[in-house]
Structure formats: structure tokens, C-alpha cells
Amino acid sequence: DEEGSVLLSCSEVLQWVPLAFGAEAIACRKALQIGVHMQWDRVIIEGDSLSIIKKCKAKNPDKSLVSAFIHDIHQLLVYFKECKFEYTPRSTNNLAHILASEAIKSNRGDYLVGRVPEVAEFQAEIDRVREPD
């Protein structure tokens, strides 16, 4: 949220996704699906794949390997008053890296409302303190 507090954390292990490119598109779609489910009217989706962020922002139909996911993302936008897609460099996306690494290591995902897994709490606090106004 605007204070940098974690509203929800979600990680999943997707065995059938061969490329990080596809996983990034699926993650964006999942974030929007969660936003719809939680009835949020404004969301900011941050990701470290610039090409996926650009595809999500684009108004024209996508013709890449992830076109079905991008189409779903564009369809979900009608549920929000405001939705921003922002690129964040991998070097500043440590919390997402910790969540993904832990999911891979344990071979299970997490879905936590209002918090992150214990292993990521320290990084979440660092990110919260650094969250710009």
C-alpha cells in the first residue's frame, strides 16, 4: 500500500512453464486476478521483465508466445479504476526473488494475506522503510 506495507504475498511453483518470460506474464495475470478477488479498485503491478511490462501497457494485440496471458491481463483491466504497470530492476526486486527462491526450494507456494513468509520478513521491512512517498 502507500505506506509500503505488504497487503498480500503469493508464490506458486509452475512446473510446466519453461521460460522466465512466461512466468512473468503469468505472475502479472495472477496479481490482477487476486486484485479482482480482493475487490481492490487500484493496483500497481511491478515486475523486473521490461518486455512483459511493456506488453501489459500496450493497447495493441500481442502476437508473442505469451499473447494469451497478455490478452487475459488486458481483459482484467476493466475491473479496476486504475492499474499501473511499473518496471523495477531485478537488483531492487529482492523480496520477489526471496519469495520465488523459497517456493522453488520447498517445492510449494504460499498465499498470505497481510504478510510474507517468515524467511522474507526482514526484506519486506527493508522495502517498507524505503518505499517512496
ZAVOKE-463465 format. One record per residue: residue in three letters; y negated, z, x negated of N, C-alpha, C, O in turn. Coordinates in nm, 2 decimals, m for minus. Example, Ala and Ser with C-alpha at 12.3 -4.5 7.8 and 13.67 -1.06 7.14 Angstrom:
! residues 2
+------+--------+--------+--------+--------+--------+--------+--------+--------+--------+--------+--------+--------+
! code !   n.c2 !   n.c3 !   n.c1 !  ca.c2 !  ca.c3 !  ca.c1 !   c.c2 !   c.c3 !   c.c1 !   o.c2 !   o.c3 !   o.c1 !
+------+--------+--------+--------+--------+--------+--------+--------+--------+--------+--------+--------+--------+
!  ALA !   0.57 !   0.78 !  m1.32 !   0.45 !   0.78 !  m1.23 !   0.33 !   0.78 !  m1.32 !   0.33 !   0.85 !  m1.42 !
!  SER !   0.22 !   0.71 !  m1.28 !   0.11 !   0.71 !  m1.37 !   0.00 !   0.79 !  m1.29 !  m0.11 !   0.80 !  m1.34 !
+------+--------+--------+--------+--------+--------+--------+--------+--------+--------+--------+--------+--------+
! end
This chain:
! residues 133
+------+--------+--------+--------+--------+--------+--------+--------+--------+--------+--------+--------+--------+
! code !   n.c2 !   n.c3 !   n.c1 !  ca.c2 !  ca.c3 !  ca.c1 !   c.c2 !   c.c3 !   c.c1 !   o.c2 !   o.c3 !   o.c1 !
+------+--------+--------+--------+--------+--------+--------+--------+--------+--------+--------+--------+--------+
!  ASP !   0.12 !   0.00 !  m0.08 !   0.00 !   0.00 !   0.00 !  m0.13 !   0.00 !  m0.09 !  m0.12 !  m0.01 !  m0.21 !
!  GLU !  m0.24 !   0.02 !  m0.03 !  m0.37 !   0.01 !  m0.10 !  m0.38 !   0.12 !  m0.20 !  m0.46 !   0.11 !  m0.29 !
!  GLU !  m0.30 !   0.23 !  m0.19 !  m0.31 !   0.33 !  m0.29 !  m0.20 !   0.32 !  m0.40 !  m0.19 !   0.40 !  m0.49 !
!  GLY !  m0.12 !   0.21 !  m0.39 !  m0.02 !   0.19 !  m0.49 !   0.11 !   0.26 !  m0.46 !   0.20 !   0.26 !  m0.54 !
!  SER !   0.12 !   0.33 !  m0.34 !   0.25 !   0.40 !  m0.31 !   0.35 !   0.30 !  m0.26 !   0.32 !   0.19 !  m0.20 !
!  VAL !   0.48 !   0.33 !  m0.29 !   0.59 !   0.24 !  m0.25 !   0.61 !   0.26 !  m0.10 !   0.64 !   0.37 !  m0.06 !
!  LEU !   0.61 !   0.15 !  m0.03 !   0.64 !   0.16 !   0.11 !   0.79 !   0.14 !   0.14 !   0.85 !   0.20 !   0.23 !
!  LEU !   0.85 !   0.06 !   0.05 !   1.00 !   0.03 !   0.07 !   1.04 !  m0.04 !  m0.06 !   0.97 !  m0.12 !  m0.12 !
!  SER !   1.17 !  m0.01 !  m0.10 !   1.23 !  m0.08 !  m0.21 !   1.36 !  m0.14 !  m0.17 !   1.43 !  m0.08 !  m0.09 !
!  CYS !   1.39 !  m0.26 !  m0.21 !   1.51 !  m0.33 !  m0.17 !   1.56 !  m0.41 !  m0.29 !   1.49 !  m0.48 !  m0.36 !
!  SER !   1.69 !  m0.39 !  m0.31 !   1.76 !  m0.47 !  m0.41 !   1.90 !  m0.51 !  m0.36 !   1.96 !  m0.43 !  m0.29 !
!  GLU !   1.94 !  m0.63 !  m0.39 !   2.06 !  m0.68 !  m0.34 !   2.13 !  m0.76 !  m0.46 !   2.06 !  m0.81 !  m0.55 !
!  VAL !   2.26 !  m0.76 !  m0.46 !   2.34 !  m0.83 !  m0.56 !   2.39 !  m0.96 !  m0.48 !   2.46 !  m0.95 !  m0.39 !
!  LEU !   2.34 !  m1.08 !  m0.53 !   2.38 !  m1.20 !  m0.47 !   2.47 !  m1.28 !  m0.57 !   2.42 !  m1.34 !  m0.66 !
!  GLN !   2.60 !  m1.27 !  m0.54 !   2.70 !  m1.34 !  m0.63 !   2.69 !  m1.49 !  m0.63 !   2.72 !  m1.55 !  m0.73 !
!  TRP !   2.65 !  m1.54 !  m0.52 !   2.65 !  m1.69 !  m0.50 !   2.52 !  m1.76 !  m0.55 !   2.51 !  m1.88 !  m0.52 !
!  VAL !   2.43 !  m1.69 !  m0.61 !   2.30 !  m1.76 !  m0.65 !   2.31 !  m1.78 !  m0.80 !   2.30 !  m1.69 !  m0.88 !
!  PRO !   2.32 !  m1.91 !  m0.84 !   2.34 !  m1.94 !  m0.98 !   2.22 !  m1.93 !  m1.07 !   2.23 !  m1.91 !  m1.19 !
!  LEU !   2.10 !  m1.94 !  m1.01 !   1.97 !  m1.95 !  m1.09 !   1.87 !  m1.85 !  m1.04 !   1.86 !  m1.82 !  m0.92 !
!  ALA !   1.80 !  m1.80 !  m1.14 !   1.69 !  m1.70 !  m1.10 !   1.59 !  m1.77 !  m1.01 !   1.53 !  m1.70 !  m0.93 !
!  PHE !   1.57 !  m1.90 !  m1.02 !   1.47 !  m1.97 !  m0.94 !   1.51 !  m1.95 !  m0.79 !   1.42 !  m1.93 !  m0.71 !
!  GLY !   1.64 !  m1.96 !  m0.76 !   1.68 !  m1.94 !  m0.62 !   1.67 !  m1.80 !  m0.58 !   1.63 !  m1.77 !  m0.46 !
!  ALA !   1.70 !  m1.71 !  m0.67 !   1.69 !  m1.57 !  m0.64 !   1.55 !  m1.53 !  m0.60 !   1.52 !  m1.44 !  m0.52 !
!  GLU !   1.45 !  m1.58 !  m0.67 !   1.31 !  m1.55 !  m0.65 !   1.27 !  m1.60 !  m0.51 !   1.20 !  m1.53 !  m0.44 !
!  ALA !   1.32 !  m1.72 !  m0.47 !   1.29 !  m1.77 !  m0.33 !   1.35 !  m1.68 !  m0.23 !   1.29 !  m1.65 !  m0.12 !
!  ILE !   1.47 !  m1.64 !  m0.25 !   1.55 !  m1.55 !  m0.16 !   1.48 !  m1.42 !  m0.15 !   1.47 !  m1.36 !  m0.04 !
!  ALA !   1.43 !  m1.37 !  m0.26 !   1.36 !  m1.24 !  m0.26 !   1.23 !  m1.25 !  m0.18 !   1.19 !  m1.15 !  m0.10 !
!  CYS !   1.15 !  m1.36 !  m0.19 !   1.03 !  m1.38 !  m0.11 !   1.06 !  m1.38 !   0.04 !   1.00 !  m1.31 !   0.12 !
!  ARG !   1.17 !  m1.45 !   0.07 !   1.21 !  m1.46 !   0.21 !   1.25 !  m1.32 !   0.27 !   1.21 !  m1.28 !   0.38 !
!  LYS !   1.33 !  m1.25 !   0.19 !   1.37 !  m1.12 !   0.23 !   1.25 !  m1.02 !   0.25 !   1.25 !  m0.95 !   0.34 !
!  ALA !   1.16 !  m1.03 !   0.16 !   1.04 !  m0.94 !   0.17 !   0.97 !  m0.97 !   0.30 !   0.92 !  m0.88 !   0.37 !
!  LEU !   0.95 !  m1.10 !   0.34 !   0.89 !  m1.13 !   0.46 !   0.97 !  m1.09 !   0.58 !   0.92 !  m1.04 !   0.68 !
!  GLN !   1.10 !  m1.11 !   0.58 !   1.19 !  m1.06 !   0.68 !   1.18 !  m0.91 !   0.71 !   1.17 !  m0.86 !   0.82 !
!  ILE !   1.17 !  m0.84 !   0.60 !   1.15 !  m0.69 !   0.61 !   1.01 !  m0.66 !   0.67 !   1.00 !  m0.57 !   0.75 !
!  GLY !   0.91 !  m0.73 !   0.63 !   0.78 !  m0.71 !   0.68 !   0.78 !  m0.73 !   0.83 !   0.71 !  m0.66 !   0.90 !
!  VAL !   0.85 !  m0.84 !   0.88 !   0.85 !  m0.86 !   1.02 !   0.93 !  m0.75 !   1.09 !   0.88 !  m0.69 !   1.19 !
!  HIS !   1.04 !  m0.70 !   1.03 !   1.12 !  m0.59 !   1.09 !   1.04 !  m0.46 !   1.09 !   1.05 !  m0.39 !   1.19 !
!  MET !   0.96 !  m0.44 !   0.99 !   0.88 !  m0.32 !   0.99 !   0.75 !  m0.33 !   1.07 !   0.68 !  m0.23 !   1.08 !
!  GLN !   0.72 !  m0.45 !   1.12 !   0.61 !  m0.47 !   1.20 !   0.48 !  m0.46 !   1.13 !   0.38 !  m0.41 !   1.18 !
!  TRP !   0.48 !  m0.49 !   1.00 !   0.36 !  m0.50 !   0.92 !   0.28 !  m0.62 !   0.96 !   0.34 !  m0.73 !   0.98 !
!  ASP !   0.15 !  m0.61 !   0.97 !   0.07 !  m0.73 !   1.00 !   0.01 !  m0.80 !   0.88 !  m0.04 !  m0.91 !   0.89 !
!  ARG !   0.01 !  m0.72 !   0.77 !  m0.05 !  m0.78 !   0.64 !   0.05 !  m0.75 !   0.53 !   0.10 !  m0.63 !   0.52 !
!  VAL !   0.08 !  m0.85 !   0.45 !   0.17 !  m0.83 !   0.33 !   0.11 !  m0.90 !   0.21 !   0.05 !  m1.00 !   0.23 !
!  ILE !   0.15 !  m0.85 !   0.10 !   0.12 !  m0.92 !  m0.03 !   0.26 !  m0.93 !  m0.10 !   0.32 !  m0.83 !  m0.12 !
!  ILE !   0.30 !  m1.05 !  m0.12 !   0.42 !  m1.08 !  m0.19 !   0.39 !  m1.11 !  m0.34 !   0.32 !  m1.21 !  m0.37 !
!  GLU !   0.44 !  m1.03 !  m0.43 !   0.42 !  m1.05 !  m0.57 !   0.55 !  m1.10 !  m0.63 !   0.66 !  m1.05 !  m0.60 !
!  GLY !   0.54 !  m1.20 !  m0.72 !   0.66 !  m1.25 !  m0.79 !   0.62 !  m1.30 !  m0.93 !   0.51 !  m1.34 !  m0.95 !
!  ASP !   0.72 !  m1.30 !  m1.01 !   0.70 !  m1.35 !  m1.15 !   0.75 !  m1.49 !  m1.17 !   0.76 !  m1.54 !  m1.29 !
!  SER !   0.78 !  m1.56 !  m1.06 !   0.81 !  m1.71 !  m1.07 !   0.69 !  m1.78 !  m1.02 !   0.67 !  m1.79 !  m0.90 !
!  LEU !   0.61 !  m1.84 !  m1.11 !   0.49 !  m1.91 !  m1.07 !   0.52 !  m2.03 !  m0.98 !   0.45 !  m2.05 !  m0.88 !
!  SER !   0.63 !  m2.10 !  m1.01 !   0.67 !  m2.21 !  m0.92 !   0.70 !  m2.17 !  m0.78 !   0.66 !  m2.24 !  m0.69 !
!  ILE !   0.77 !  m2.06 !  m0.76 !   0.80 !  m2.02 !  m0.63 !   0.68 !  m1.97 !  m0.56 !   0.66 !  m2.00 !  m0.44 !
!  ILE !   0.59 !  m1.90 !  m0.62 !   0.47 !  m1.85 !  m0.56 !   0.38 !  m1.97 !  m0.52 !   0.33 !  m1.97 !  m0.41 !
!  LYS !   0.38 !  m2.08 !  m0.60 !   0.30 !  m2.20 !  m0.56 !   0.37 !  m2.27 !  m0.44 !   0.29 !  m2.31 !  m0.35 !
!  LYS !   0.50 !  m2.27 !  m0.44 !   0.57 !  m2.33 !  m0.32 !   0.54 !  m2.25 !  m0.19 !   0.53 !  m2.31 !  m0.09 !
!  CYS !   0.54 !  m2.12 !  m0.20 !   0.51 !  m2.04 !  m0.09 !   0.37 !  m2.06 !  m0.04 !   0.35 !  m2.06 !   0.09 !
!  LYS !   0.28 !  m2.08 !  m0.12 !   0.14 !  m2.10 !  m0.09 !   0.11 !  m2.24 !  m0.03 !   0.02 !  m2.26 !   0.05 !
!  ALA !   0.19 !  m2.34 !  m0.08 !   0.17 !  m2.48 !  m0.04 !   0.19 !  m2.50 !   0.11 !   0.27 !  m2.44 !   0.17 !
!  LYS !   0.11 !  m2.59 !   0.16 !   0.12 !  m2.63 !   0.30 !   0.21 !  m2.74 !   0.33 !   0.27 !  m2.76 !   0.44 !
!  ASN !   0.23 !  m2.83 !   0.23 !   0.32 !  m2.94 !   0.25 !   0.47 !  m2.91 !   0.24 !   0.50 !  m2.81 !   0.17 !
!  PRO !   0.56 !  m2.98 !   0.30 !   0.70 !  m2.95 !   0.29 !   0.75 !  m2.96 !   0.15 !   0.71 !  m3.04 !   0.07 !
!  ASP !   0.84 !  m2.87 !   0.12 !   0.90 !  m2.86 !  m0.01 !   1.03 !  m2.95 !  m0.02 !   1.10 !  m2.96 !   0.08 !
!  LYS !   1.05 !  m3.01 !  m0.13 !   1.17 !  m3.10 !  m0.15 !   1.26 !  m3.06 !  m0.26 !   1.34 !  m3.14 !  m0.31 !
!  SER !   1.24 !  m2.94 !  m0.31 !   1.32 !  m2.89 !  m0.42 !   1.45 !  m2.83 !  m0.38 !   1.49 !  m2.84 !  m0.26 !
!  LEU !   1.53 !  m2.78 !  m0.47 !   1.66 !  m2.72 !  m0.44 !   1.65 !  m2.59 !  m0.35 !   1.74 !  m2.55 !  m0.29 !
!  VAL !   1.53 !  m2.53 !  m0.35 !   1.51 !  m2.41 !  m0.27 !   1.43 !  m2.45 !  m0.14 !   1.37 !  m2.36 !  m0.08 !
!  SER !   1.43 !  m2.57 !  m0.10 !   1.35 !  m2.61 !   0.02 !   1.38 !  m2.54 !   0.15 !   1.29 !  m2.51 !   0.22 !
!  ALA !   1.51 !  m2.51 !   0.17 !   1.55 !  m2.44 !   0.29 !   1.48 !  m2.30 !   0.29 !   1.44 !  m2.25 !   0.40 !
!  PHE !   1.48 !  m2.23 !   0.18 !   1.42 !  m2.10 !   0.17 !   1.27 !  m2.10 !   0.19 !   1.21 !  m2.02 !   0.26 !
!  ILE !   1.21 !  m2.20 !   0.13 !   1.06 !  m2.22 !   0.14 !   1.03 !  m2.25 !   0.28 !   0.93 !  m2.19 !   0.34 !
!  HIS !   1.11 !  m2.33 !   0.35 !   1.09 !  m2.36 !   0.49 !   1.09 !  m2.23 !   0.57 !   1.01 !  m2.20 !   0.66 !
!  ASP !   1.20 !  m2.15 !   0.55 !   1.21 !  m2.02 !   0.62 !   1.09 !  m1.93 !   0.60 !   1.04 !  m1.87 !   0.69 !
!  ILE !   1.04 !  m1.93 !   0.47 !   0.92 !  m1.85 !   0.44 !   0.80 !  m1.89 !   0.52 !   0.73 !  m1.81 !   0.57 !
!  HIS !   0.78 !  m2.02 !   0.52 !   0.67 !  m2.08 !   0.60 !   0.68 !  m2.04 !   0.75 !   0.58 !  m2.02 !   0.81 !
!  GLN !   0.80 !  m2.05 !   0.80 !   0.82 !  m2.01 !   0.94 !   0.79 !  m1.86 !   0.97 !   0.74 !  m1.83 !   1.08 !
!  LEU !   0.82 !  m1.78 !   0.88 !   0.80 !  m1.63 !   0.89 !   0.65 !  m1.60 !   0.89 !   0.61 !  m1.49 !   0.94 !
!  LEU !   0.56 !  m1.68 !   0.83 !   0.42 !  m1.65 !   0.82 !   0.35 !  m1.63 !   0.95 !   0.25 !  m1.56 !   0.96 !
!  VAL !   0.40 !  m1.69 !   1.06 !   0.34 !  m1.67 !   1.19 !   0.34 !  m1.53 !   1.24 !   0.26 !  m1.50 !   1.33 !
!  TYR !   0.42 !  m1.44 !   1.19 !   0.43 !  m1.31 !   1.23 !   0.33 !  m1.22 !   1.17 !   0.32 !  m1.10 !   1.20 !
!  PHE !   0.25 !  m1.27 !   1.08 !   0.15 !  m1.19 !   1.00 !   0.01 !  m1.23 !   1.03 !  m0.02 !  m1.35 !   1.04 !
!  LYS !  m0.08 !  m1.13 !   1.03 !  m0.23 !  m1.17 !   1.04 !  m0.27 !  m1.22 !   0.90 !  m0.35 !  m1.31 !   0.89 !
!  GLU !  m0.21 !  m1.16 !   0.80 !  m0.25 !  m1.20 !   0.66 !  m0.13 !  m1.19 !   0.57 !  m0.05 !  m1.09 !   0.57 !
!  CYS !  m0.10 !  m1.29 !   0.49 !   0.00 !  m1.29 !   0.39 !  m0.05 !  m1.36 !   0.27 !  m0.09 !  m1.47 !   0.27 !
!  LYS !  m0.04 !  m1.28 !   0.16 !  m0.09 !  m1.34 !   0.03 !   0.04 !  m1.34 !  m0.06 !   0.12 !  m1.25 !  m0.07 !
!  PHE !   0.04 !  m1.45 !  m0.14 !   0.15 !  m1.47 !  m0.24 !   0.07 !  m1.46 !  m0.38 !  m0.02 !  m1.54 !  m0.40 !
!  GLU !   0.11 !  m1.37 !  m0.46 !   0.04 !  m1.35 !  m0.59 !   0.14 !  m1.35 !  m0.70 !   0.25 !  m1.29 !  m0.70 !
!  TYR !   0.11 !  m1.42 !  m0.80 !   0.19 !  m1.43 !  m0.93 !   0.16 !  m1.31 !  m1.01 !   0.04 !  m1.27 !  m1.03 !
!  THR !   0.26 !  m1.24 !  m1.06 !   0.24 !  m1.13 !  m1.16 !   0.33 !  m1.16 !  m1.28 !   0.45 !  m1.19 !  m1.26 !
!  PRO !   0.28 !  m1.16 !  m1.40 !   0.36 !  m1.19 !  m1.51 !   0.48 !  m1.09 !  m1.52 !   0.47 !  m0.98 !  m1.48 !
!  ARG !   0.59 !  m1.14 !  m1.58 !   0.71 !  m1.06 !  m1.59 !   0.68 !  m0.93 !  m1.67 !   0.74 !  m0.83 !  m1.65 !
!  SER !   0.59 !  m0.94 !  m1.77 !   0.56 !  m0.83 !  m1.85 !   0.49 !  m0.71 !  m1.77 !   0.50 !  m0.60 !  m1.82 !
!  THR !   0.44 !  m0.75 !  m1.66 !   0.37 !  m0.64 !  m1.57 !   0.46 !  m0.61 !  m1.45 !   0.41 !  m0.54 !  m1.36 !
!  ASN !   0.58 !  m0.67 !  m1.44 !   0.66 !  m0.65 !  m1.33 !   0.78 !  m0.56 !  m1.36 !   0.90 !  m0.59 !  m1.32 !
!  ASN !   0.76 !  m0.45 !  m1.43 !   0.87 !  m0.37 !  m1.48 !   0.95 !  m0.30 !  m1.37 !   1.07 !  m0.28 !  m1.38 !
!  LEU !   0.88 !  m0.26 !  m1.26 !   0.95 !  m0.20 !  m1.16 !   1.06 !  m0.29 !  m1.10 !   1.17 !  m0.25 !  m1.07 !
!  ALA !   1.02 !  m0.41 !  m1.07 !   1.12 !  m0.51 !  m1.02 !   1.23 !  m0.53 !  m1.12 !   1.35 !  m0.55 !  m1.08 !
!  HIS !   1.20 !  m0.53 !  m1.25 !   1.31 !  m0.55 !  m1.35 !   1.40 !  m0.43 !  m1.35 !   1.52 !  m0.45 !  m1.36 !
!  ILE !   1.35 !  m0.31 !  m1.33 !   1.44 !  m0.19 !  m1.33 !   1.53 !  m0.20 !  m1.21 !   1.65 !  m0.17 !  m1.22 !
!  LEU !   1.47 !  m0.23 !  m1.09 !   1.55 !  m0.24 !  m0.97 !   1.66 !  m0.34 !  m0.98 !   1.77 !  m0.32 !  m0.94 !
!  ALA !   1.63 !  m0.46 !  m1.03 !   1.73 !  m0.57 !  m1.05 !   1.83 !  m0.53 !  m1.15 !   1.95 !  m0.55 !  m1.12 !
!  SER !   1.79 !  m0.47 !  m1.26 !   1.89 !  m0.43 !  m1.36 !   1.99 !  m0.33 !  m1.31 !   2.11 !  m0.33 !  m1.34 !
!  GLU !   1.93 !  m0.23 !  m1.24 !   2.02 !  m0.12 !  m1.18 !   2.12 !  m0.18 !  m1.08 !   2.23 !  m0.14 !  m1.07 !
!  ALA !   2.07 !  m0.27 !  m1.00 !   2.16 !  m0.33 !  m0.90 !   2.27 !  m0.41 !  m0.96 !   2.39 !  m0.40 !  m0.92 !
!  ILE !   2.24 !  m0.48 !  m1.07 !   2.34 !  m0.56 !  m1.14 !   2.44 !  m0.47 !  m1.21 !   2.56 !  m0.49 !  m1.20 !
!  LYS !   2.39 !  m0.36 !  m1.27 !   2.47 !  m0.27 !  m1.35 !   2.57 !  m0.19 !  m1.25 !   2.69 !  m0.17 !  m1.28 !
!  SER !   2.52 !  m0.15 !  m1.13 !   2.60 !  m0.08 !  m1.04 !   2.68 !  m0.17 !  m0.94 !   2.77 !  m0.13 !  m0.87 !
!  ASN !   2.64 !  m0.30 !  m0.94 !   2.70 !  m0.40 !  m0.85 !   2.68 !  m0.36 !  m0.71 !   2.77 !  m0.39 !  m0.62 !
!  ARG !   2.56 !  m0.30 !  m0.68 !   2.53 !  m0.27 !  m0.54 !   2.38 !  m0.26 !  m0.53 !   2.31 !  m0.24 !  m0.63 !
!  GLY !   2.33 !  m0.29 !  m0.41 !   2.19 !  m0.29 !  m0.38 !   2.15 !  m0.16 !  m0.32 !   2.23 !  m0.07 !  m0.29 !
!  ASP !   2.02 !  m0.14 !  m0.30 !   1.96 !  m0.03 !  m0.24 !   1.85 !  m0.08 !  m0.14 !   1.79 !  m0.18 !  m0.16 !
!  TYR !   1.83 !   0.00 !  m0.03 !   1.73 !  m0.03 !   0.07 !   1.67 !   0.11 !   0.10 !   1.73 !   0.19 !   0.17 !
!  LEU !   1.56 !   0.14 !   0.04 !   1.50 !   0.27 !   0.06 !   1.36 !   0.27 !   0.11 !   1.27 !   0.20 !   0.06 !
!  VAL !   1.33 !   0.34 !   0.22 !   1.20 !   0.34 !   0.28 !   1.12 !   0.45 !   0.22 !   1.16 !   0.57 !   0.22 !
!  GLY !   1.00 !   0.42 !   0.17 !   0.91 !   0.52 !   0.12 !   0.94 !   0.56 !  m0.03 !   0.87 !   0.65 !  m0.08 !
!  ARG !   1.03 !   0.50 !  m0.09 !   1.07 !   0.54 !  m0.23 !   1.15 !   0.44 !  m0.30 !   1.19 !   0.33 !  m0.24 !
!  VAL !   1.17 !   0.46 !  m0.43 !   1.26 !   0.38 !  m0.51 !   1.37 !   0.46 !  m0.56 !   1.37 !   0.59 !  m0.55 !
!  PRO !   1.48 !   0.40 !  m0.61 !   1.59 !   0.48 !  m0.66 !   1.54 !   0.57 !  m0.78 !   1.44 !   0.54 !  m0.84 !
!  GLU !   1.61 !   0.68 !  m0.80 !   1.57 !   0.78 !  m0.89 !   1.54 !   0.72 !  m1.03 !   1.45 !   0.76 !  m1.10 !
!  VAL !   1.62 !   0.62 !  m1.07 !   1.61 !   0.56 !  m1.20 !   1.48 !   0.49 !  m1.22 !   1.43 !   0.46 !  m1.33 !
!  ALA !   1.41 !   0.45 !  m1.11 !   1.29 !   0.38 !  m1.12 !   1.16 !   0.46 !  m1.08 !   1.05 !   0.41 !  m1.08 !
!  GLU !   1.18 !   0.59 !  m1.05 !   1.07 !   0.67 !  m1.01 !   0.95 !   0.68 !  m1.11 !   0.84 !   0.67 !  m1.07 !
!  PHE !   0.99 !   0.69 !  m1.24 !   0.89 !   0.70 !  m1.34 !   0.80 !   0.58 !  m1.35 !   0.68 !   0.58 !  m1.35 !
!  GLN !   0.87 !   0.46 !  m1.34 !   0.79 !   0.33 !  m1.34 !   0.71 !   0.32 !  m1.22 !   0.60 !   0.26 !  m1.23 !
!  ALA !   0.76 !   0.36 !  m1.10 !   0.68 !   0.35 !  m0.98 !   0.55 !   0.43 !  m0.99 !   0.45 !   0.39 !  m0.94 !
!  GLU !   0.56 !   0.55 !  m1.05 !   0.45 !   0.63 !  m1.07 !   0.35 !   0.57 !  m1.16 !   0.23 !   0.58 !  m1.14 !
!  ILE !   0.39 !   0.51 !  m1.27 !   0.31 !   0.44 !  m1.37 !   0.23 !   0.33 !  m1.29 !   0.11 !   0.32 !  m1.31 !
!  ASP !   0.31 !   0.25 !  m1.21 !   0.25 !   0.14 !  m1.14 !   0.15 !   0.19 !  m1.03 !   0.04 !   0.13 !  m1.01 !
!  ARG !   0.18 !   0.30 !  m0.97 !   0.09 !   0.36 !  m0.87 !  m0.04 !   0.40 !  m0.93 !  m0.15 !   0.37 !  m0.87 !
!  VAL !  m0.04 !   0.46 !  m1.04 !  m0.16 !   0.51 !  m1.11 !  m0.25 !   0.39 !  m1.16 !  m0.37 !   0.40 !  m1.16 !
!  ARG !  m0.18 !   0.28 !  m1.20 !  m0.25 !   0.16 !  m1.25 !  m0.30 !   0.07 !  m1.14 !  m0.37 !  m0.03 !  m1.17 !
!  GLU !  m0.26 !   0.09 !  m1.01 !  m0.29 !   0.00 !  m0.90 !  m0.44 !  m0.02 !  m0.89 !  m0.51 !   0.09 !  m0.88 !
!  PRO !  m0.49 !  m0.14 !  m0.90 !  m0.64 !  m0.16 !  m0.89 !  m0.69 !  m0.13 !  m0.75 !  m0.61 !  m0.15 !  m0.65 !
!  ASP !  m0.82 !  m0.09 !  m0.73 !  m0.88 !  m0.07 !  m0.60 !  m0.90 !  m0.20 !  m0.53 !  m0.95 !  m0.20 !  m0.42 !
+------+--------+--------+--------+--------+--------+--------+--------+--------+--------+--------+--------+--------+
! end
